[in-house]
Structure formats: structure tokens, C-alpha cells
């Protein structure tokens, strides 16, 4: 799970209010680990098995060919 720090704080407050943990603040929510990403808005939360994802930045590639010996 990937979420914003403010969203994490809200989730931890919810877990604390419902008594789902007893001794310390959890690093999981309902058994799933979560990671902070402060570039997300407070309304965004991404949940999934990240072991199967490859995230990358794709850019357009173009190739120009010519049959002339001297070209511009």
C-alpha cells in the first residue's frame, strides 16, 4: 500500500480508535505493509502486490533513415 503521510496518520488514528492494536503503532494496516509517498495527494491510496509491477518512465523513440550519402 502506498499513501501520503497525512493519509497514513488518519489510518493510524482510525486503527487506534477501533482498538485494532494494543502495544505500539503498526507498520501495517489490516496486515498489509504501507509505504509513505509524499508526492501523492491526500485523497490517493494505491493498494496492490507491488512484486509484480515494473514502474518506469517511457518516452517516444523515433528513428530517421536516409539513402543519401550526404544529408541534413
C-alpha positions, 0 to 999 in steps of 0.5 A: 500500500502506498499513501501520503503521510497525512493519509497514513496518520488518519489510518493510524488514528482510525486503527487506534480508535477501533482498538485494532492494536494494543502495544505500539503503532503498526507498520501495517494496516489490516496486515498489509505493509504501507509505504509513505509517498509524499508526492501523492495527494491526500485523497490517493491510496494505491493498494496492490502486490507491488512484486509484480509491477515494473514502474518506469518512465517511457518516452517516444523513440523515433528513428530517421533513415536516409539513402543519401550519402550526404544529408541534413 
